[in-house]
Amino acid sequence: MANSSRPQRRAALLAGTVAVLGLLTACGDGQDVRVEPAKTATGTAAPATEATRGGSTAAKTPAATPTGAAASSSGARPSASPGGGDGSGTRPGGTSTRCHTSELRASVGGNNPGAGQENFPIVLTNKSARVCTLRGYPGAAFVNASGGQLGPDPRRSSATPVTVTLRPGQSAWAGLTFSNPEISDAKTARPASLLITPPDERDHLKVAWTAGTVPVSGNSSSVFLTVFSSGTGA
């Protein structure tokens, strides 16, 4: 009797193991599962349309430049403050999923004016071969032809950031808005370019600015930025 019960127990254990393996197979389809942050928005499949001439080129910004520092328009280096992410573009295990400057193409969409405001979408498009994410605010600075910053750093509109997932070729946009200088009587300047820094990055992208004058000081001269959303803002 003892000899016959041992094979029975072994058969019972094998059956239990097969059942557990069956449950594991039912729960997965053989694909890797990636954990994304809770609030995730997917970008549009269409690449951004570059409304400004000159495209975008990557450039290096000074390391460890304090955010919010303003430079003069006399040819000084712009502050080029880093984009305002919140550091959440990281997979469990410490692997970063965020989009790096070298993986992005920048453009500025057309003006959508309203109620005395000028509103432009800052568009970043994933030009890499991998999926990456953007979360938070861009950094931005108007500069003249010599590279000197015009006016102070833009301010941030109050909003709750969401993680925007960009597959190759997809885009995200953040709003850049300011009061019409003709209405506010602010002092103005005509930038040559807009420097755009992705969230949590220090390298920036340079886009030719062809939309005319912008406020740099005086009445209602603040420029505001919004958080990134999916799409091109068109």
Secondary structure as UniProt FT lines:
FT   HELIX           2..27
FT   STRAND          40..42
FT   TURN            53..54
FT   STRAND          56..59
FT   TURN            63..64
FT   TURN            67..68
FT   STRAND          83..84
FT   TURN            92..93
FT   HELIX           101..103
FT   STRAND          104..108
FT   TURN            115..116
FT   STRAND          117..126
FT   STRAND          132..135
FT   STRAND          139..143
FT   TURN            145..146
FT   STRAND          155..156
FT   STRAND          163..166
FT   TURN            168..169
FT   STRAND          171..179
FT   HELIX           181..184
FT   STRAND          187..189
FT   STRAND          193..197
FT   STRAND          204..208
FT   STRAND          214..217
FT   TURN            219..220
FT   STRAND          223..225
FT   STRAND          229..230
//
